[in-house]
């Protein structure tokens, strides 16, 4: 992999590989890999962005960091993890979970539709396919759930609030 940009991905357990957390979602192992991520990234990223650019940034940063650090901590030594599928999984889970967290019927409906369209990819969090980073998928999804809980909870009402 000498002089190849994708060597800058996440290398679990390596201090140099920790920098890959910042770069891995931008790197892909060829056009096929890039194209597999592009459609879902455009659709799901757009749907997250409908909540506003600041929400999109907050969700993306959460998914990016949780997915990357989780992969770095749990990935096999000597492996290299690249690709934006962690973002795909994170945005998907965020969109599905946020409606239930916020108790918004329209967001719940959107989450159900998104789950029906894209939900089958969630099998990718299960180990088994050689060359596929199930850790990136799993921790990206966990980052999406964390973002939904942290960013979309309705404000708590006080028990004895005076109106």
C-alpha positions in Angstrom: 0.0 0.0 0.0 3.0 2.3 -0.4 2.0 5.8 -1.6 -1.7 4.9 -1.5 -4.0 7.4 0.1 -6.4 4.7 1.4 -3.5 3.5 3.7 -4.6 6.5 5.8 -7.7 4.7 7.1 -8.3 3.4 10.6 -5.6 0.9 11.7 -6.9 -0.5 15.0 -4.5 -0.4 18.0 -2.0 1.7 16.1 -1.4 5.3 17.2 -0.8 6.2 13.6 -4.0 4.4 12.7 -5.9 6.6 15.1 -5.6 9.5 12.7 -7.5 7.4 10.3 -10.6 8.2 12.3 -10.6 11.6 10.6 -10.0 10.3 7.1 -11.5 6.8 6.8 -15.0 8.0 5.6 -13.4 9.9 2.8 -11.4 7.0 1.5 -12.7 4.1 -0.6 -11.2 0.9 -2.1 -12.2 1.7 -5.7 -15.1 3.1 -7.6 -17.4 0.1 -6.8 -16.9 0.8 -3.1 -17.5 4.5 -3.6 -20.6 4.0 -5.7 -22.1 1.5 -3.1 -22.0 4.3 -0.5 -22.9 7.3 -2.7 -26.7 6.7 -3.2 -27.5 6.0 0.5 -25.2 8.9 1.6 -27.0 11.3 -0.7 -30.5 10.2 0.4 -29.9 9.8 4.1 -27.6 12.8 4.4 -30.3 15.0 2.7 -33.0 13.7 5.0 -30.8 14.5 8.1 -30.0 17.9 6.6 -33.7 18.7 6.4 -33.6 19.3 10.2 -31.0 22.1 9.6 -27.3 22.4 8.8 -26.3 22.6 12.5 -28.2 19.4 13.3 -26.6 17.7 10.2 -23.2 18.7 11.5 -23.9 17.6 15.0 -25.2 14.2 13.9 -22.4 13.7 11.4 -19.6 14.6 13.9 -21.2 12.2 16.5 -21.5 9.3 14.0 -18.1 10.0 12.5 -16.3 10.0 15.8 -18.2 7.2 17.6 -17.9 5.0 14.5 -14.2 5.7 14.0 -13.1 5.4 17.6 -15.2 2.3 18.1 -13.7 0.7 15.1 -10.2 1.7 16.2 -10.8 0.1 19.7 -12.4 -3.1 18.5 -11.0 -3.8 15.0 -8.5 -6.6 14.5 -4.8 -5.7 14.7 -3.2 -5.3 11.3 -6.5 -4.5 9.6 -7.4 -1.3 7.7 -10.8 0.2 7.7 -11.9 2.7 5.1 -15.2 3.9 3.6 -18.3 5.9 4.4 -20.6 3.1 5.3 -20.3 3.9 9.0 -21.9 7.3 8.1 -24.6 5.5 6.1 -25.4 3.2 9.1 -25.3 6.1 11.5 -27.6 8.4 9.5 -30.0 5.5 8.9 -30.2 4.6 12.6 -30.4 8.3 13.6 -33.4 8.8 11.2 -35.2 5.7 12.5 -34.6 6.3 16.2 -35.1 10.1 16.4 -38.9 9.9 15.8 -39.3 7.6 18.7 -37.0 9.7 20.9 -38.7 13.0 19.9 -42.2 11.4 19.9 -42.9 13.2 16.6 -45.5 11.3 14.5 -44.1 12.5 11.2 -40.5 11.6 12.1 -41.7 8.2 13.3 -43.5 7.7 9.9 -40.3 8.8 8.1 -38.2 6.4 10.2 -40.5 3.5 9.4 -40.4 4.3 5.7 -36.6 4.6 5.8 -36.3 1.3 7.7 -38.5 -0.4 5.1 -36.3 0.9 2.3 -32.8 0.6 3.8 -33.3 -1.6 6.9 -31.9 -4.7 5.3 -28.4 -3.2 5.3 -28.4 -3.4 9.1 -27.4 -7.0 8.7 -24.0 -5.5 8.0 -23.4 -5.1 11.7 -23.0 -8.8 12.1 -19.4 -10.2 11.5 -18.9 -12.7 8.7 -18.2 -11.0 5.4 -14.5 -10.9 4.7 -13.2 -7.5 3.9 -16.2 -5.7 5.3 -15.8 -3.6 8.5 -18.7 -4.8 10.6 -17.1 -2.7 13.4 -17.5 0.4 11.3 -21.1 -0.4 10.6 -21.9 -1.3 14.2 -20.3 1.7 15.8 -21.6 4.0 13.1 -25.1 2.7 14.0 -24.5 3.2 17.7 -23.3 6.7 16.9 -26.6 7.4 15.1 -28.6 6.1 18.1 -26.5 8.2 20.5 -27.0 11.3 18.3 -30.8 10.8 18.3 -30.9 10.4 22.1 -28.6 13.4 22.7 -29.9 15.8 20.1 -33.6 15.0 19.8 -35.0 14.4 23.3 -38.0 16.7 24.0 -37.4 19.2 26.7 -38.3 17.8 30.2 -41.2 19.4 31.9 -41.0 20.0 35.6 -43.5 18.1 37.7 -44.8 21.2 39.4 -44.4 23.7 36.6 -46.6 26.8 37.1 -48.2 28.3 34.0 
